[in-house]
Amino acid sequence: MRGALDDGCAPLEEVRAHLSATADPAWLLKERVAEELFAYLVVRRELLPEGYVKELTQWADPRGWTVSLQGRKIYAVPKPLTKSAAVAEIKSRTGADEVLAAGDSLLDTDLLLAADRAWRPGHGELADIGWSAPQLTVVEEKGVAAGEAIVRALGERSSVTWARARSQIIRAVSRGRD
């Protein structure tokens, strides 16, 4: 991943410097860096100039970065750094047969699309736009009740997957005894 970030993206320090230079203290609450991988601003959204995110996106795109406004945070993230890339790496390292995922924000769409089975609650940005995908189950509950419903669904799916794998192992062992 570091190689992809180094080869195709402007350095984090360049992006941080641009964010610092263009953010107005009138609406900026905090500047942050996460894991030395990406940067974000915490803003007073009601004071954020209408064209700021669009202008920042236009600046960041040719430098290999994406920009996203999520709630009161503006994220600047290298294009190769995605949730789906993380899932692919984990799947590769573990040999997992099935990926289960859940999410509620626009930043979660690539993760949910990369999953074999996915869930989203009846609240959040994805619910607000009615986002859907073939492998997605929409949980109508909202808030904590949605989280509980999703955890139950993940547990049920994991149990089904485990039971199927266990049966295959038992059949294979039984055939070996014949």
MITORGU-693424 format. One line per field, with one value per atom (N, C-alpha, C, O): residue in one letter; x, y, z. Coordinates in Angstrom, 1 decimal. Last residue first. Example, Ala and Ser with C-alpha at 12.3 -4.5 7.8 and 13.67 -1.06 7.14 Angstrom:
BEGIN
aa	c(S_S_S_S_A_A_A_A)
x	c(12.8_13.7_12.9_13.4_13.2_12.3_13.2_14.2)
y	c(-2.2_-1.1_0.0_1.1_-5.7_-4.5_-3.3_-3.3)
z	c(7.1_7.1_7.9_8.0_7.8_7.8_7.8_8.5)
This chain:
BEGIN
aa	c(D_D_D_D_R_R_R_R_G_G_G_G_R_R_R_R_S_S_S_S_V_V_V_V_A_A_A_A_R_R_R_R_I_I_I_I_I_I_I_I_Q_Q_Q_Q_S_S_S_S_R_R_R_R_A_A_A_A_R_R_R_R_A_A_A_A_W_W_W_W_T_T_T_T_V_V_V_V_S_S_S_S_S_S_S_S_R_R_R_R_E_E_E_E_G_G_G_G_L_L_L_L_A_A_A_A_R_R_R_R_V_V_V_V_I_I_I_I_A_A_A_A_E_E_E_E_G_G_G_G_A_A_A_A_A_A_A_A_V_V_V_V_G_G_G_G_K_K_K_K_E_E_E_E_E_E_E_E_V_V_V_V_V_V_V_V_T_T_T_T_L_L_L_L_Q_Q_Q_Q_P_P_P_P_A_A_A_A_S_S_S_S_W_W_W_W_G_G_G_G_I_I_I_I_D_D_D_D_A_A_A_A_L_L_L_L_E_E_E_E_G_G_G_G_H_H_H_H_G_G_G_G_P_P_P_P_R_R_R_R_W_W_W_W_A_A_A_A_R_R_R_R_D_D_D_D_A_A_A_A_A_A_A_A_L_L_L_L_L_L_L_L_L_L_L_L_D_D_D_D_T_T_T_T_D_D_D_D_L_L_L_L_L_L_L_L_S_S_S_S_D_D_D_D_G_G_G_G_A_A_A_A_A_A_A_A_L_L_L_L_V_V_V_V_E_E_E_E_D_D_D_D_A_A_A_A_G_G_G_G_T_T_T_T_R_R_R_R_S_S_S_S_K_K_K_K_I_I_I_I_E_E_E_E_A_A_A_A_V_V_V_V_A_A_A_A_A_A_A_A_S_S_S_S_K_K_K_K_T_T_T_T_L_L_L_L_P_P_P_P_K_K_K_K_P_P_P_P_V_V_V_V_A_A_A_A_Y_Y_Y_Y_I_I_I_I_K_K_K_K_R_R_R_R_G_G_G_G_Q_Q_Q_Q_L_L_L_L_S_S_S_S_V_V_V_V_T_T_T_T_W_W_W_W_G_G_G_G_R_R_R_R_P_P_P_P_D_D_D_D_A_A_A_A_W_W_W_W_Q_Q_Q_Q_T_T_T_T_L_L_L_L_E_E_E_E_K_K_K_K_V_V_V_V_Y_Y_Y_Y_G_G_G_G_E_E_E_E_P_P_P_P_L_L_L_L_L_L_L_L_E_E_E_E_R_R_R_R_R_R_R_R_V_V_V_V_V_V_V_V_L_L_L_L_Y_Y_Y_Y_A_A_A_A_F_F_F_F_L_L_L_L_E_E_E_E_E_E_E_E_A_A_A_A_V_V_V_V_R_R_R_R_E_E_E_E_K_K_K_K_L_L_L_L_L_L_L_L_W_W_W_W_A_A_A_A_P_P_P_P_D_D_D_D_A_A_A_A_T_T_T_T_A_A_A_A_S_S_S_S_L_L_L_L_H_H_H_H_A_A_A_A_R_R_R_R_V_V_V_V_E_E_E_E_E_E_E_E_L_L_L_L_P_P_P_P_A_A_A_A_C_C_C_C_G_G_G_G_D_D_D_D_D_D_D_D_L_L_L_L_A_A_A_A_G_G_G_G_R_R_R_R_M_M_M_M)
x	c(-13.7_-14.3_-13.3_-13.6_-12.4_-12.5_-13.0_-12.8_-12.7_-11.4_-11.4_-10.4_-15.4_-15.0_-13.6_-13.3_-15.2_-15.9_-15.5_-15.4_-13.8_-13.2_-13.9_-13.2_-15.7_-14.3_-13.6_-13.0_-17.8_-18.0_-16.6_-16.4_-16.6_-17.1_-17.2_-16.8_-16.1_-15.0_-15.4_-14.7_-18.7_-17.8_-16.6_-16.1_-19.7_-20.3_-19.4_-19.2_-18.2_-18.1_-18.6_-18.0_-19.1_-17.7_-17.5_-16.8_-21.8_-21.5_-20.1_-19.8_-21.4_-22.0_-21.8_-21.5_-20.1_-19.4_-20.0_-19.3_-22.3_-21.0_-20.2_-19.7_-24.2_-24.5_-23.2_-23.0_-22.8_-23.1_-23.5_-23.1_-22.6_-21.4_-21.7_-20.9_-25.3_-24.6_-23.3_-23.0_-25.8_-26.5_-25.8_-25.7_-24.0_-23.9_-24.6_-24.0_-25.2_-23.8_-23.5_-22.9_-27.7_-27.6_-26.2_-26.0_-26.9_-27.6_-27.5_-27.2_-25.7_-24.9_-25.6_-24.9_-28.1_-26.9_-26.0_-25.6_-29.6_-30.1_-29.0_-29.0_-27.9_-28.2_-28.7_-28.3_-27.9_-26.7_-26.9_-26.2_-30.7_-30.1_-28.8_-28.5_-30.8_-31.6_-31.1_-31.1_-29.3_-28.8_-29.5_-28.9_-30.5_-29.8_-29.3_-28.8_-33.3_-32.3_-31.6_-32.1_-34.4_-34.2_-33.2_-32.4_-34.2_-35.1_-34.9_-35.2_-31.5_-32.1_-32.9_-32.4_-31.0_-31.3_-32.0_-33.1_-28.4_-29.6_-29.8_-28.9_-26.7_-27.0_-28.3_-29.3_-26.0_-25.6_-26.0_-25.6_-26.8_-27.4_-27.2_-28.0_-27.5_-26.6_-27.2_-27.9_-28.4_-28.6_-27.6_-27.0_-29.4_-28.4_-28.6_-29.0_-31.0_-31.6_-30.7_-31.1_-29.9_-30.0_-30.6_-30.7_-30.2_-30.8_-30.9_-31.8_-28.8_-30.2_-30.9_-31.9_-26.2_-26.7_-28.2_-28.8_-26.1_-26.1_-26.5_-27.2_-28.6_-27.2_-27.3_-28.4_-30.8_-30.3_-29.0_-28.4_-31.2_-32.2_-31.9_-32.8_-28.0_-29.1_-30.1_-29.8_-26.8_-26.8_-28.1_-29.1_-24.7_-25.9_-25.7_-24.6_-23.7_-23.5_-24.8_-25.9_-21.6_-22.9_-22.7_-21.7_-19.2_-20.1_-21.5_-22.4_-17.9_-18.3_-19.2_-19.9_-17.5_-16.5_-16.9_-16.3_-19.7_-19.6_-18.6_-18.8_-18.9_-20.1_-20.2_-20.6_-16.6_-16.5_-17.7_-17.6_-17.7_-16.8_-16.5_-16.4_-19.4_-19.9_-19.0_-19.4_-18.5_-18.6_-19.0_-19.0_-18.7_-17.3_-17.3_-16.3_-21.3_-20.9_-19.5_-19.1_-22.3_-21.9_-21.4_-21.2_-22.8_-23.9_-23.6_-24.4_-22.2_-21.8_-23.0_-24.1_-20.7_-21.8_-21.3_-20.2_-19.9_-19.6_-20.9_-22.0_-18.1_-19.4_-19.0_-18.0_-16.8_-16.6_-18.0_-18.8_-15.6_-16.7_-16.4_-15.9_-13.2_-14.1_-15.2_-15.7_-10.0_-11.4_-12.2_-11.9_-7.2_-7.9_-9.4_-10.0_-5.8_-6.5_-7.1_-7.4_-4.8_-3.9_-4.5_-3.8_-7.0_-5.8_-5.0_-4.5_-8.6_-9.1_-7.9_-7.9_-7.0_-7.3_-7.8_-7.4_-7.0_-5.7_-6.0_-5.3_-9.7_-9.0_-7.7_-7.4_-10.1_-10.8_-10.1_-9.9_-8.5_-8.1_-8.8_-8.2_-9.9_-8.5_-8.0_-7.3_-12.2_-12.3_-10.9_-10.7_-11.4_-11.9_-11.9_-11.6_-8.5_-9.9_-10.2_-9.4_-6.1_-6.4_-7.9_-8.6_-5.7_-5.5_-6.0_-6.2_-6.2_-7.1_-6.9_-7.9_-5.7_-5.1_-6.1_-6.7_-8.0_-7.6_-6.9_-7.5_-9.4_-8.5_-7.8_-7.0_-12.6_-11.5_-10.7_-11.3_-14.1_-13.7_-12.5_-11.4_-16.8_-15.4_-15.2_-16.0_-19.4_-18.7_-17.2_-16.3_-20.5_-20.9_-20.2_-20.3_-18.1_-18.9_-19.3_-18.4_-16.8_-17.4_-18.4_-19.4_-13.8_-15.2_-15.6_-14.9_-11.5_-12.0_-13.5_-14.3_-8.6_-10.0_-10.4_-9.7_-5.6_-6.3_-7.8_-8.2_-3.8_-4.1_-4.8_-4.7_-3.7_-2.6_-2.8_-2.0_-6.0_-4.8_-3.6_-2.5_-7.7_-7.8_-6.6_-6.1_-7.2_-6.7_-6.7_-5.8_-8.5_-7.1_-6.5_-5.4_-11.1_-10.4_-8.9_-8.2_-11.6_-11.6_-10.9_-10.1_-11.5_-10.5_-10.4_-9.3_-13.8_-12.5_-11.3_-10.4_-15.7_-15.6_-14.2_-13.5_-15.4_-15.2_-15.0_-14.1_-16.1_-14.8_-14.5_-13.4_-18.5_-17.6_-16.4_-15.6_-19.7_-20.4_-19.5_-19.6_-17.8_-18.2_-18.7_-18.2_-19.1_-18.3_-18.7_-19.9_-20.9_-20.1_-19.2_-18.5_-22.1_-23.0_-22.2_-22.8_-19.9_-20.4_-21.3_-21.4_-17.1_-18.4_-19.1_-19.0_-15.0_-15.4_-16.8_-17.5_-12.0_-13.3_-13.8_-13.1_-10.2_-10.6_-11.9_-12.8_-7.7_-9.1_-9.2_-8.4_-5.5_-5.8_-7.3_-8.0_-3.8_-4.7_-4.9_-4.6_-1.5_-2.0_-2.9_-2.8_-0.8_0.2_-0.2_0.7_-3.1_-2.1_-1.0_-0.5_-4.5_-4.8_-3.7_-3.5_-4.4_-3.8_-4.1_-3.9_-6.5_-6.0_-5.3_-5.6_-7.6_-6.9_-6.3_-5.7_-10.6_-9.4_-8.9_-9.6_-12.4_-12.3_-11.0_-10.4_-13.0_-12.2_-12.1_-11.8_-14.4_-15.2_-14.4_-14.9_-12.5_-13.9_-14.7_-15.7_-10.1_-10.3_-11.8_-12.2_-10.3_-10.5_-10.8_-11.7_-7.9_-9.0_-9.1_-8.0_-5.7_-7.0_-8.2_-9.2_-3.5_-3.4_-4.8_-5.1_-4.2_-3.9_-4.0_-4.5_-4.4_-5.5_-5.4_-6.3_-1.7_-2.8_-4.1_-4.7_-0.4_-0.1_-1.2_-1.5_-1.5_-1.7_-1.5_-2.2_-0.5_-2.0_-2.3_-3.1_2.2_1.7_0.2_-0.2_2.3_2.7_2.2_1.8_1.6_0.7_1.0_0.1_2.5_2.8_1.8_1.2_0.4_1.2_1.4_0.6_0.5_-0.1_0.8_2.0_1.7_0.6_0.0_-1.0_3.9_4.0_2.9_3.2_3.0_4.2_4.3_4.7_0.8_0.6_1.8_1.6_2.0_0.9_0.7_0.5_3.7_4.2_3.2_3.6_1.9_2.8_3.4_3.5_0.8_0.0_0.9_0.6)
y	c(-44.4_-45.5_-46.3_-47.2_-42.2_-43.5_-44.6_-45.8_-40.2_-40.7_-42.0_-42.7_-39.5_-40.2_-40.8_-41.9_-38.3_-39.5_-40.3_-41.5_-36.0_-36.9_-38.3_-39.3_-34.8_-35.1_-36.1_-37.1_-34.4_-35.2_-35.7_-36.8_-32.6_-33.9_-34.9_-36.0_-30.4_-31.1_-32.5_-33.5_-29.7_-30.1_-30.9_-31.8_-29.0_-30.1_-30.6_-31.9_-26.7_-27.9_-29.1_-30.2_-25.0_-25.4_-26.7_-27.6_-24.7_-25.2_-25.8_-26.9_-23.5_-24.8_-25.5_-26.7_-21.1_-22.0_-23.4_-24.4_-19.9_-20.2_-21.2_-22.1_-19.7_-20.5_-20.9_-22.0_-18.0_-19.3_-20.2_-21.4_-15.7_-16.4_-17.8_-18.7_-15.1_-15.4_-16.2_-17.1_-14.5_-15.6_-16.0_-17.2_-12.3_-13.6_-14.7_-15.8_-10.5_-10.9_-12.2_-13.1_-10.2_-10.7_-11.2_-12.2_-9.1_-10.4_-11.0_-12.2_-6.7_-7.7_-9.0_-10.0_-5.5_-5.8_-6.9_-7.8_-5.1_-5.9_-6.4_-7.5_-3.3_-4.6_-5.6_-6.8_-1.1_-1.8_-3.2_-4.1_-0.5_-0.9_-1.6_-2.7_0.3_-0.8_-1.4_-2.6_2.7_1.5_0.2_-0.8_3.9_4.1_2.7_1.9_2.0_3.2_3.2_2.6_-0.7_0.0_1.1_1.2_-1.9_-0.7_0.0_1.2_-2.8_-3.0_-1.7_-0.6_-4.0_-2.8_-3.2_-3.8_-5.8_-5.9_-4.6_-4.2_-6.2_-5.3_-5.7_-5.7_-7.2_-8.0_-7.3_-7.8_-5.1_-6.5_-7.3_-8.0_-2.0_-2.9_-4.3_-4.6_1.4_0.0_-0.7_-0.1_4.5_3.7_2.2_1.7_6.6_5.4_4.4_3.7_8.8_8.8_7.5_7.4_8.1_9.4_9.5_10.1_5.8_5.7_7.0_6.9_6.9_6.0_5.8_5.6_8.6_9.1_8.2_8.6_7.4_7.7_8.2_8.3_4.5_5.9_6.2_5.2_1.9_2.8_4.2_5.1_0.4_0.7_1.6_2.1_-2.3_-0.9_-0.6_-1.2_-5.0_-4.5_-3.0_-2.5_-7.6_-6.3_-5.9_-6.3_-10.1_-9.8_-8.5_-8.4_-9.8_-10.7_-10.5_-10.7_-6.4_-7.5_-8.5_-8.1_-4.3_-5.3_-6.6_-7.6_-2.7_-3.3_-4.4_-5.4_-1.8_-2.6_-3.3_-4.4_-0.3_-1.5_-2.4_-3.6_1.7_0.7_-0.5_-1.6_3.0_2.3_1.3_0.3_4.4_3.0_2.3_1.0_7.1_6.5_5.0_4.4_7.5_7.5_6.9_6.3_5.3_6.6_6.4_5.3_2.9_3.8_5.1_6.0_-0.7_0.7_1.6_1.2_-3.9_-3.0_-1.6_-1.4_-7.2_-5.8_-5.0_-5.4_-10.2_-9.5_-8.1_-7.9_-12.3_-11.0_-10.5_-10.3_-15.6_-14.7_-13.5_-13.6_-17.0_-17.3_-16.3_-16.1_-15.9_-15.9_-16.2_-15.7_-15.8_-16.9_-17.0_-18.0_-13.8_-14.8_-16.0_-17.1_-12.2_-12.7_-13.9_-14.8_-11.7_-12.3_-13.0_-14.1_-10.3_-11.5_-12.3_-13.6_-8.1_-9.0_-10.3_-11.4_-6.9_-7.3_-8.3_-9.3_-6.4_-7.3_-7.8_-9.0_-4.5_-5.8_-6.8_-8.0_-2.4_-3.0_-4.4_-5.4_-1.8_-2.3_-3.0_-4.0_-0.9_-2.1_-2.7_-3.9_1.5_0.4_-0.9_-2.0_2.8_2.6_1.5_0.6_4.5_4.1_4.0_5.0_5.5_4.0_3.6_2.4_8.3_7.5_6.0_5.3_9.7_9.2_8.2_7.4_12.0_10.7_10.3_10.6_14.3_14.3_12.9_12.7_15.1_14.2_14.4_14.6_17.1_17.1_16.2_16.6_16.8_16.5_16.5_16.0_16.8_18.1_17.9_18.6_14.7_15.4_16.7_17.6_14.6_13.7_14.3_14.4_15.3_16.0_15.0_14.6_14.3_14.0_14.7_14.9_13.9_14.8_14.4_14.2_12.1_12.3_13.2_13.3_12.4_12.4_12.6_13.3_12.9_11.5_11.4_10.4_15.4_15.0_13.6_13.1_15.9_15.6_15.2_14.8_16.2_15.1_14.9_13.7_18.6_17.3_16.2_15.4_20.7_20.8_19.4_19.1_19.8_20.1_20.2_19.8_19.6_18.4_18.6_17.8_22.3_21.4_20.1_19.6_23.2_23.7_22.8_22.6_21.7_21.5_22.0_21.3_22.8_21.3_21.1_20.3_25.5_25.1_23.6_23.3_26.7_26.1_25.5_25.0_27.6_26.7_26.0_24.8_27.8_28.4_27.3_26.2_26.9_26.4_27.1_26.9_27.3_28.5_28.1_29.0_24.9_26.0_27.2_28.1_23.3_23.1_24.3_24.7_23.9_24.3_24.4_25.3_20.9_22.3_22.6_21.7_19.3_19.3_20.8_21.7_17.8_19.0_18.8_18.2_15.3_15.8_17.0_17.3_13.1_14.3_14.6_14.3_10.0_10.9_12.1_12.0_8.7_8.3_9.3_9.5_8.9_9.4_8.9_8.8_8.2_7.2_7.6_6.7_11.2_9.8_8.9_8.7_14.5_13.5_12.1_12.0_17.5_16.2_15.4_15.5_20.6_19.9_18.6_18.6_22.0_21.2_20.7_20.6_24.1_23.7_23.0_23.3_26.6_25.5_25.3_26.2_29.0_27.7_26.5_25.4_30.9_31.2_30.0_29.9_30.1_29.9_30.2_29.8_28.5_29.7_29.5_28.7_26.8_26.7_28.0_28.6_27.0_27.4_27.4_27.9_26.2_27.5_27.9_29.1_23.7_24.7_26.1_27.1_22.3_22.4_23.6_24.4_22.5_23.2_23.3_24.4_21.1_22.5_23.2_24.3_18.5_19.2_20.7_21.5_18.0_18.1_18.9_19.7_17.9_18.9_19.1_20.2_15.8_17.1_18.2_19.3_13.6_14.0_15.5_16.3_14.0_13.7_14.3_15.3_12.8_13.9_13.5_12.8_9.5_10.5_11.6_11.3_7.2_7.9_9.1_9.6_6.3_6.4_7.3_8.1_6.2_7.0_7.3_8.4_4.5_5.9_6.8_7.9_2.2_2.8_4.3_5.2_1.7_1.9_2.6_3.6_1.2_2.4_2.8_3.9_-1.2_0.0_1.3_2.2)
z	c(4.5_3.7_3.0_2.3_5.6_6.4_5.6_6.0_3.9_4.1_4.9_4.8_4.2_3.0_3.1_2.5_6.7_6.6_5.3_5.3_6.0_6.9_6.8_6.8_4.3_3.8_4.7_4.2_6.1_4.9_4.4_4.0_7.9_8.4_7.2_7.3_6.2_6.8_7.3_7.1_5.5_4.5_5.1_4.5_8.1_7.3_6.2_6.0_8.5_9.4_8.8_8.8_6.6_6.5_7.4_7.0_7.5_6.1_6.1_5.5_10.0_9.9_8.5_8.5_9.2_10.0_9.9_9.7_7.8_7.1_7.8_7.2_9.9_8.7_7.9_7.5_11.6_12.0_10.8_10.8_10.0_10.4_10.8_10.5_9.9_8.7_9.0_8.3_12.6_11.9_10.7_10.4_13.0_13.8_13.1_13.0_11.2_11.0_11.8_11.2_12.5_11.1_10.8_10.2_15.0_14.9_13.5_13.4_14.1_14.8_14.8_14.6_13.0_12.1_12.8_12.1_15.3_14.3_13.3_12.9_16.7_17.3_16.2_16.2_15.0_15.3_15.9_15.5_15.2_13.9_14.1_13.5_17.9_17.4_16.1_15.9_17.8_18.5_18.1_17.9_14.7_15.9_16.5_15.8_13.2_13.3_14.6_15.6_11.1_12.4_12.3_11.3_8.6_8.8_10.1_10.1_6.9_8.2_8.4_8.5_3.7_4.5_5.7_5.7_2.4_3.1_3.9_4.7_-0.7_0.5_1.1_0.4_-3.1_-1.9_-0.6_0.5_-4.9_-4.9_-3.6_-3.2_-3.2_-4.0_-3.9_-3.0_-2.5_-2.4_-3.3_-4.2_-1.0_-1.6_-1.4_-0.3_-0.2_-0.7_-1.4_-2.3_0.9_-0.5_-1.1_-2.3_3.6_3.1_1.6_1.1_3.8_3.9_3.4_2.7_3.7_2.7_2.7_1.6_6.0_4.7_3.6_2.6_8.5_7.9_6.5_5.9_9.0_9.2_8.5_8.0_8.7_8.2_8.5_8.2_8.0_8.8_8.1_7.0_5.8_6.2_7.0_6.8_5.0_5.7_5.9_6.1_2.7_3.4_4.0_3.6_1.4_2.1_2.8_3.5_0.2_-0.3_0.2_-0.6_-0.3_0.6_-0.2_-1.1_-1.9_-1.9_-1.1_-1.3_-1.3_-2.6_-2.7_-3.4_1.2_1.1_-0.3_-0.4_0.5_1.5_1.3_1.1_-1.0_-1.6_-0.8_-1.3_1.0_-0.2_-0.9_-1.2_3.2_3.3_2.0_2.0_2.8_2.8_2.8_2.6_3.2_1.8_1.7_0.7_6.0_5.4_3.9_3.5_7.1_7.0_6.3_6.0_7.1_7.1_6.8_6.3_7.2_7.5_7.4_7.7_5.8_6.1_6.4_6.0_5.2_5.6_6.1_6.7_2.8_3.5_3.9_3.0_2.6_2.5_3.4_4.5_2.8_1.7_1.5_0.4_3.6_3.9_2.6_1.6_3.8_2.9_3.2_2.9_5.0_5.9_5.1_5.6_3.0_4.1_4.9_5.4_1.4_0.9_2.0_1.8_3.2_2.6_2.1_2.2_3.7_4.8_4.3_4.8_1.1_1.7_2.9_3.0_0.8_-0.2_0.4_0.3_2.8_2.9_1.9_2.3_1.8_3.1_3.2_3.7_-0.5_-0.6_0.7_0.7_0.6_-0.2_-0.4_-0.4_1.8_2.7_1.9_2.5_0.3_0.4_1.4_1.7_-1.0_0.4_0.5_0.8_-3.5_-3.3_-1.9_-1.7_-3.1_-3.9_-3.6_-3.6_0.2_-1.1_-1.8_-1.2_1.4_1.5_0.1_-0.9_3.4_2.2_2.3_3.3_4.7_4.6_3.3_2.3_6.9_5.5_5.4_6.0_9.1_8.8_7.3_6.5_10.0_10.1_9.9_10.3_7.5_8.8_8.9_8.0_5.3_6.1_7.4_8.3_2.2_3.4_4.1_3.5_0.7_1.1_2.3_3.3_-1.9_-0.8_-0.6_-1.5_-2.8_-2.9_-1.7_-0.7_-4.8_-3.5_-3.8_-4.7_-6.9_-6.5_-5.2_-4.5_-7.9_-7.0_-6.4_-5.6_-9.2_-10.0_-9.2_-9.7_-6.8_-7.7_-8.6_-8.7_-5.3_-4.8_-5.9_-5.9_-6.6_-6.3_-6.0_-6.5_-6.6_-7.9_-7.7_-8.6_-3.9_-4.7_-6.0_-6.4_-3.2_-2.6_-3.4_-3.7_-4.6_-5.0_-4.4_-5.1_-3.2_-4.6_-5.1_-5.9_-0.6_-0.9_-2.3_-2.7_-1.1_-0.5_-0.9_-1.4_-1.9_-2.9_-2.4_-3.2_0.6_-0.3_-1.3_-1.5_3.6_2.3_1.3_1.3_6.7_5.6_4.3_3.9_8.7_8.3_7.1_6.5_9.2_8.9_8.4_7.7_10.0_8.7_8.3_7.1_11.4_11.6_10.3_9.5_11.0_10.7_11.3_11.7_11.0_11.7_11.6_12.0_8.4_9.1_9.8_9.2_7.8_7.8_8.7_9.6_6.0_6.8_6.8_5.9_6.1_5.5_6.5_7.7_7.3_6.0_5.3_4.1_9.9_8.9_7.5_6.7_11.4_11.1_10.1_9.4_10.4_10.9_10.4_9.2_11.5_10.6_11.2_12.4_11.6_12.2_11.0_9.9_12.9_11.8_12.4_13.4_14.0_14.2_12.9_12.0_13.2_14.6_14.9_15.9_10.9_11.2_12.8_13.5_10.5_10.4_10.8_10.9_11.0_11.3_11.3_12.1_9.9_11.4_11.8_12.9_6.9_7.6_9.0_9.4_4.9_5.9_6.7_7.0_3.3_2.7_3.7_3.5_4.6_4.0_3.5_3.4_5.5_6.5_5.9_6.5_3.1_4.0_5.0_5.2_2.2_1.4_2.3_2.3_4.1_4.0_3.2_3.6_3.7_5.0_4.8_5.3_1.1_1.3_2.6_2.7_1.7_0.7_0.9_0.8_3.5_4.0_3.0_3.4_1.9_2.9_3.3_3.5_-1.6_-0.2_0.8_0.5_-4.2_-3.6_-2.1_-1.5_-5.5_-4.7_-4.3_-4.0_-6.7_-7.4_-6.7_-7.1_-5.0_-6.5_-7.1_-8.0_-2.4_-2.7_-4.2_-4.7_-2.5_-2.0_-2.5_-2.9_-3.4_-4.2_-3.8_-4.7_-1.3_-2.6_-3.5_-4.2_0.8_0.9_-0.5_-0.9_0.0_0.0_0.0_-0.7)
